[in-house]
Amino acid sequence: RRAIKADYMSANARQLQAVYKYQRTVLNAFTEVVNRINKVENYGKSVEIKMQQLAALEESVDVATKLFQNARAEYVEVLLAQRDLQDAKVVLIETKQQQLAAIVNTYQALGGGGVIPTYDYGRVTISDEQYVPPMIEENVPPMLDESVPPKPEEK
């Protein structure tokens, strides 16, 4: 009788451990998804700010060009304004790239999706279309790598 009671208590303990492990896993997954969604939203805000900065720098280039045309500034100032504009464009592109990577990571954290995500000015929305992953074609040639000799063609 004591053995049965001990087995019962042991089974209850294992069941509680499984429940706590499951709850911890769900909580960790939820936290991860929330963090990734916040990251996407933060990148969206950053993109908006960088676009405003880009507009201001475009205006700066226009002003520097007009000042140069009216002999009020040197051409170096125009070049510096253009350089700042180009640097801002690069930063904007990198930020958009990071945002899109964050969107992909968010969908992966959610289990890979199942629907097509669309991007609308910093907000992630879901379209009504079902996502069908692309099929890998078997006849696609591999990337050329000098360390790996090419496969002979079959006749």
C-alpha positions, 0 to 999 in steps of 0.5 A: 500500500505504501508503494502505491501511495509513493508511486501516486505521489511521484506521478503527481510530482512529475505532472506538476513539473511538466505543468510548470515546464509548459507554463515557463515555455509558454511565458518565454515564447510570449515574451520573445514574441512581444519583444520582437514585435516591439523591435519591429515597431521601434524600427518603424519609428526609427525609419520615420525619423530618418525619413524626416532627417532625409527630407531636411538634408535634401532641403539643406542641399538645395539651400547650399546649392542656391547659396553657391549659385548666388556666390554666398557659399563655397562649393565645398559646402554643397559637397558636404551637404550632398555627402551628409545626404548620401550618408543619411540615405545609407543609414535609412536603407540599413534601418529598413533592412534591419526592420524587415529582418525583425519582421521576418524574425517575428514571423519565425518566432510565431512559428513561420507564419502561414499567411503573407505578411505585408508592410505598410509604413511601419505597421505589419499587417496580415493579408487574406492570402494564404502563404505557400512556401516556394518549392525548391527546384531540383534542376537549379544549378548550385552556386559556383564555388572554386573549392568544389568541382562542378558536377559533370552533365548527364547525357 
